[in-house]
Amino acid sequence: MLALVLLPALAIAACHREVQAVAGVAKDAEKAEHKAQQAATERDQERAELDQIALPTKSLYIDVHDPAQWVNPFLSVGADTIGLRIIMSDANPSPVGQGTMLRPVAARRQELDLRLSDLDSAVAAIPEGAWPYGRVIAVAESPSAAPKDRPRVRRNVEAVIRQLNDLGVVVEEWPSR
């Protein structure tokens, strides 16, 4: 007799838990969808910002083979971080004194360490004047990475190239030294 009373109560409790579980899964799915839509909107904004930069002119950089001579953004990909080097445009339009002690290029150079997750927003934030070759970035494996980290570095390089291509940025991949 007790079993007849407890059985329906247990069945109702079990059904209630299932309903709550389904509602929780639906709520989680809704949050994930909202998050995905927000990420897509951010990516579209980043693409729109980068579309303001001219397409690359390969003739300007075809003969550049030394990272020190590369004046567009340069990424050095490591196992844990990405080094971003930017050379800001010279605010003085006059050619007088350009590159001398009065107006050194090194003073306009900025270097940042990024996480892979921050790459999209960092590239979109690079000012238009830092892209003299057009919308192209040089990417190389970090020469300071340990040999044991090379597979992880290579995976990171491939992820960086995918992200940049998704943003509409041309990638000039350089071999590591």
C-alpha positions in Angstrom: 0.0 0.0 0.0 2.8 2.4 0.8 4.4 1.5 -2.5 1.2 2.6 -4.3 1.3 6.0 -2.6 5.1 6.5 -3.1 5.2 5.4 -6.7 3.1 8.2 -8.2 4.9 10.8 -6.0 8.3 9.5 -7.2 7.1 9.6 -10.8 5.9 13.2 -10.4 9.2 14.2 -8.8 11.2 12.5 -11.5 9.2 14.2 -14.3 9.6 17.6 -12.5 13.4 17.1 -12.5 13.4 16.2 -16.2 11.4 19.3 -17.0 13.8 21.4 -15.0 16.8 19.7 -16.7 15.3 20.4 -20.2 14.6 24.0 -19.2 18.2 24.4 -18.0 19.5 23.0 -21.3 17.3 25.3 -23.3 18.4 28.3 -21.2 22.1 27.3 -21.7 21.5 26.9 -25.5 19.9 30.3 -25.6 22.9 31.9 -23.8 25.3 30.1 -26.2 23.4 31.3 -29.2 23.4 34.9 -27.9 27.1 34.7 -27.2 27.7 33.3 -30.8 25.7 36.2 -32.3 27.6 38.7 -30.2 30.9 37.2 -31.4 29.7 37.3 -35.0 28.7 41.0 -34.6 32.2 41.8 -33.2 33.9 40.0 -36.0 31.8 41.9 -38.6 32.8 45.2 -36.9 36.5 44.2 -37.0 36.2 43.2 -40.7 34.5 46.6 -41.4 37.4 48.4 -39.7 40.0 46.5 -41.6 38.2 47.1 -44.9 39.2 50.7 -44.6 42.8 49.7 -45.1 43.9 49.3 -48.8 44.5 45.9 -50.3 48.2 44.9 -50.2 50.5 46.0 -53.0 53.0 43.1 -53.3 55.5 45.1 -55.3 56.1 47.2 -52.2 57.2 44.2 -50.1 58.3 41.4 -52.5 62.0 42.2 -51.9 61.8 42.5 -48.1 63.3 39.4 -46.6 64.5 40.7 -43.2 62.0 41.2 -40.3 63.9 44.4 -39.4 63.1 45.9 -42.8 59.4 45.0 -42.7 57.3 48.1 -41.9 53.8 46.6 -41.8 52.6 44.8 -38.7 54.7 41.7 -37.9 53.6 38.7 -35.7 56.0 36.4 -34.0 54.1 33.4 -32.8 55.2 31.5 -29.7 53.9 28.6 -27.7 51.9 30.7 -25.3 51.9 34.3 -26.7 52.0 36.2 -29.9 54.4 39.1 -30.3 52.9 42.0 -32.4 55.3 44.6 -33.7 53.8 47.8 -35.2 55.7 50.8 -36.7 53.4 53.8 -36.4 53.4 56.3 -39.3 55.5 59.4 -39.1 53.4 62.3 -38.0 55.7 64.8 -39.8 55.1 64.7 -43.6 58.4 66.4 -44.4 61.2 64.2 -45.6 63.8 66.4 -43.8 65.4 64.6 -41.0 63.5 61.4 -41.6 65.2 58.4 -40.0 67.8 60.5 -38.3 68.3 61.1 -34.6 65.7 63.8 -34.7 63.0 61.4 -36.1 64.1 57.8 -35.4 62.0 54.9 -36.6 62.6 53.1 -33.3 60.6 55.8 -31.5 57.6 54.9 -33.6 57.9 51.2 -33.0 55.6 49.4 -30.6 55.7 45.8 -29.5 52.9 44.0 -27.7 52.5 40.5 -26.3 49.0 39.0 -27.1 47.0 36.0 -26.4 45.6 34.2 -29.4 42.1 35.1 -28.2 42.9 38.8 -28.4 44.4 38.8 -31.9 41.3 39.8 -33.8 40.6 42.9 -31.7 44.3 43.9 -31.6 44.7 43.7 -35.4 41.5 45.6 -35.9 42.8 48.3 -33.6 46.0 48.9 -35.6 45.8 52.4 -37.1 45.6 52.8 -40.9 49.0 54.5 -41.0 50.8 51.4 -39.8 49.9 49.5 -43.0 52.1 51.1 -45.7 52.1 47.9 -47.8 48.3 47.5 -47.5 46.4 44.9 -45.5 49.2 42.3 -45.2 50.9 41.0 -42.0 54.1 39.0 -41.8 53.8 35.9 -39.6 56.8 33.9 -38.3 57.4 31.3 -35.7 59.2 32.8 -32.7 62.9 32.1 -33.0 63.2 31.9 -29.2 60.7 29.0 -28.9 62.1 25.8 -27.4 62.5 22.8 -29.8 60.0 20.8 -27.7 57.4 23.5 -28.2 57.7 23.6 -32.0 54.5 21.5 -32.6 52.4 23.8 -30.4 54.0 26.9 -32.0 53.1 25.5 -35.5 49.5 24.9 -34.4 49.4 28.5 -33.1 50.8 29.8 -36.4 48.0 27.9 -38.3 45.4 29.3 -35.9 46.8 32.8 -36.4 46.7 32.4 -40.2 43.0 31.2 -40.1 42.0 34.1 -37.9 43.7 36.7 -40.1 42.3 35.2 -43.2 38.8 35.3 -41.6 39.3 39.0 -41.0 40.3 39.6 -44.6 44.0 40.2 -43.9 46.6 38.8 -46.3 49.3 36.7 -44.5 53.0 36.7 -45.6 54.4 33.7 -43.8 58.1 33.8 -43.1 60.2 30.8 -42.1 61.7 30.9 -38.6 65.4 31.5 -38.3 
